[in-house]
Amino acid sequence: MPNMTRRSLLAGTVAAGWSTNLLAQAPTKLRLAHGHPEVDPVHTAALKLSEVVKERTNGAVEIQVFANGVLGSDPTMISSVRGGTLEMCWTGNPFFTGIAPKLNVLDLPFLFKDREHVGRVLDGPIGDSLRAELLPSNLVALATWEVGWRNITNSKRPVRTPADVKGLKIRTTPNPAHIKAFQLLGAAPTPMAFTELYTAMEMGSVDGEENPVTLIYNAKFYEVQKHLSLTQHAFTSAPIVMNKAKFESLAPDVQKVMLSTAKEMAVFQRKLNTETEASSIAELKKAGMQVIEQIDREAFRKIVYEDVKKDFVDKFGPELVDQIAAAATS
């Protein structure tokens, strides 16, 4: 390399706040796994994260993204990151509540008013305190992205009222709040990994499930489900986590880039989901799903909200729930 070129590169690196010895090191390669299809907004956001981190670290960090659960189911990915055999993963908050039970607050039904409320909670001090709950499990939560508003689908009948849910075998996450809510509605909640869900519905092992419309469309659930009801009965957030030892092995400047970029991508992904919800509903209708848009959500809320909230408050006190409620108007 000519001296002038090398001096320019070194000067640019120092000006950007990076130690010059990074130039002599091979790039740090990180694998980020998730279970959603490649067409889902989370994959778009993950690829954007990879691109921006590489740019901001001058190529010192390269993130390779693996979609569709190719590196394991939701619990397997989390276990692999905790054990250090996988560097990073993204999955729904309900899969973390077994190791950090306080995170269960985010899965309480009818907790959030709208996405602005979600952003104030997840991107602020409440979100910071909840992410810290994962540190004892050898996980650094870089930021909290989202899965989105959950809606009910099934292959049996239209769901317009709580009574229509009775008797349906509904796949849920393993989260206690989700399980309890569907028990109160008279359904048979059946927790299982997302990667197993399509086949379970195709084989009739479960009658339905509950997920955001973008994911219902991108995962092609319309092929095995006839009815969609826009209940928006819960909102699912999704931490993007990294193995703690691996994170701490990164240079301080790189750690800052990882954290700040992951938080920026949380806002980016939330915007993507918002933009694609209406088009996803339209496409589901085209694909033949019967979409019930007029739902008496208050009737659902009256059955599940107080009982499920009480279970959380009995364990952890009312403060956290009250703080989240106050953020709705702050």
N, C-alpha and C positions, 0 to 999 in steps of 0.2 A: 504493500500500500504506500503511495507517495506520502512524504512527510507532511505536505500541506493538507492532504485529505485526512490523514490521521489526526493532525492537530485540530482540524475543524470538527471532526467527530467527537474527540475528547472534550473540546470546548463546549459543544452542544450538549453533551451528556452532563457535564458539571453544571452548566446553566440550568438544566432541567432538574437539578437537585439530586442526581444519582452519583454514587461513588464510582470512580473510573474502573475499579477492579471488576465491575459487572461485565465489562467488555471482554474480559478474558475468560469468563465462565460460560459453560454451556447453559442453554435455557432451562429453567425449571419447568418441567412438564407436569401438568395436573389433569386428572380425568374427572369430569363432572357428569354424573349419571342422573337420569330421571326416567319416569315411567310413561310419559305421555307421547303421543304420536309426533312425528317430525313437523307436521303441519300445524301443531298447536302453538298458541302464543308463547308458552313457556320455552319452547325450543328456539323460537325467534329471539327471545330475550337472552337465552343462554348463549346463543351464537354471538349476539351483540356484546354480551359481557366478555366473551373470549376475545373479540376483536378490539374492544376498548382497552382491556387490561394489557394486551400485547403492545398496543400503541403507547400507552402511558408508561410502560416499563421498558420502552425501547427494545422490545423483543426478549426481555429477561424472563418473562413468564408466558407460557403457552398453555391454554386450556383446551382440551379436546372434549367435545360434548357427545355423550351417548344417550340416545333416545329409546323409547319403546321398551324400557325395562330389560335391555339386553345384558346389563350387568347385574340383574337380580330384581326381585320384588321389592316393594317399599321397605319391609322390615329387613330384608337382606342388605339393601343399599346402606341403610342406617348402621347396621351392625358392621358392615365392611369399613365404613368411614370411621366408626369408633375404634375398630381394630387396626386401622392404618393400611389395610390392603386396597382401599380406594380413597382417593384424596378428598373428593367433594360429592355431594348429592343434593338434590332438591326433591322434596315430596311434601305431602299435605301435613299440616299441623297435627291431625289426629294420630299419626303414626309416631309422634314424639311424646305423647302424653303418658306413655307407660314409664318413661325414664325421667320425665319432668312434668309431674301431674298438674302443676299450676298453669301450664299452657292450656289446659282443658277449658279455661275461661273463654278463650277465643272461639270455641266451638259451641258455646251455648246458643240454642235456637233463638232467633229474633233479637240477637244482641246488638247488631249494627243498624243504623238508620239508613245509611247510603254509603257510597264509596268515599266521599269526603270524610265521613266519620271514620271509616276504615283507615284512611291515610293518616289522619291525626293520631290514631292509636298506634298503628304499626310503625310509623316513621318517627315517632317521638319517644319521650322518656318511658312511657308504658311499654312500648315495644322493646326498648333497650333492656329494661328490667326483666322482661320475659325471655329474651334471648340469652341473658346471663344464666338462666336456669339450666341451660344445656352444658355449661362449662364443666360441672362435675362428672359428666358422662363423656368427657374427652372430645367434645364438639364445640367448635366456635361457629356460632350463627352469624354469618356476614351481614345478612339482611333478611327481611321477611317479605317474600313475594306472595302470590295468591294462587288459589285454584278458582275461587269465585263463588257466586251465589248458587246454592244447591237447589235443584228442582227434581221432582219425582217423575220417573218414567216407569211404565210397566206394560206387560203384554196381555193383561186380562180385561181391564175396563177403564173408562175415563175416571179421573180423580178430580172431583170438584169440591168436595167437602171432606172433613175428617172421617166421616162414616165410610167413605169410599176406600179408605186405606185399610180398613179392618180385614184381617185374614190374609193380606198380601205378604208374600215372603220377599223382603226387600234387602238387597245387599247394602250394608253400611260399612263405614270405616270401623276400626276397633275402638273408637273413642267412646267413653262412657256416656257423654252427653247425647251423641247420635243414637246410641243403642236405647237409652232410656226414653228419648223422645218418641221413637217408633213403637216402643212397647206401650207407651201411654196412648198412642193412636190406635192400638189394637193390631198392629202389624207383627210379623215375625222377623225381627232384624237378624241379618245373617252377615257377620263381618267376614271379609275376605280381601285379599290383595287385589288392587286394580288390574294387575296383569292377568288375573284369572277370571275377570268379570265377564267378558264377552262370551267366552265358552260356557260359563255357568248359565247365562241367559239363553244362549242358543240351545243348550241341552235341557232347559227347563228346571235346572236346579234351584234357581231363584226366579221370581216373577218380575222383578224390577230392581231399580237402583235409584240413587239420587246424586246428581252431579250438575255442574254448570252446563249451560246449553252449548258453549263452544266445545267443550270436551265431549259431550254427547254426540255432537255432529262429527268432530274430527276422529273420534274412535269408531264411527259408523254404527253406533248403537241403534240407529233407525232400521238397520237390517234385522234386528232381533227384538225390537220394542215397537209397539204400536201407539202408545199414549204418552204424551208429555204434558205435565201440569206445572205451570210456572209459579210454584209455591214460594220460592226464595225463602225457605224456612230457616236457612242458616248460611253463614258465610265461612268459607274455608281459606285460611291463610296457609302459607307454605314456606318454612324457613329454608334458606340455602345454607348448608352447613359444610364445614371443613374439618378435617382431622386436626385436633388441637396441637399436637406435636409438630405436624407439618406446617401449620400456620406460624407457630412460634419459631420455626427454623428459617422463615423468610426474613429478609432484611426489613428493618422498620419502615423504610420508604415503600417497600412492596406491600407490606401489611396495610398501610394507609390506602394504597391504591385499590387493593382487594376490597376493603371495607367501603370506601366511598363509591366505587364503581358498582358494587352489588346493590347499594342503596339507591343509586340513580336508576339502575335497571328495575328495581321494584316499582318505581313510578312509571317507567316505560312500559313494563309488562301490564300494570294495572290499566293504563291507557289503551293498550292493545286489546285487552279483554273487553273493555267497555265498547270499543269501536266495532268489535266483531260479534257482539251478542245479537244484535238485530239481524245481521246477515245470516247468522247461524240458525236462528229461528225460521227465517224465510226458507233456507235450504232444507231444513228438517220437514217443513210443510211440503215442499216440492218432492221430497223423498217419500212422502206418504204418511208421515206421522200426524196423528190428530193432536193438535196443540190447544190446550185449555188455558186461555190467558186471563180470564176473569175468575180470580180465586179470592175467596173470603179468608185472607191471611189472618185476620183477627180471630176467627173461629179456631184456626190451628194454634195460634199463639196462646189462647186461653187454656187450651188443654195441656200444652207442654212447657211453657216458659217458666212459670213459678216453681213447679216441681223440680225441673232440671236445675234451675238456678239454686234452689235450696240445697241440693246435694253438694254443689260447689261451695256455697257459703258456709255450710256446716263444717267443711274441712279447712277452709282457708280464710274465713271471715268475709265480711261484705265490702271491704275497702276497695279491692281491685275491680269488682263489678261496678261499684259506685263511681270510681274514677273513669271507667270506660263510658258509663252512661253520661257523665258530665262532659266528656269530650264530644258528645253529639252536637252540642251547641256552642262550644268554645271556639 
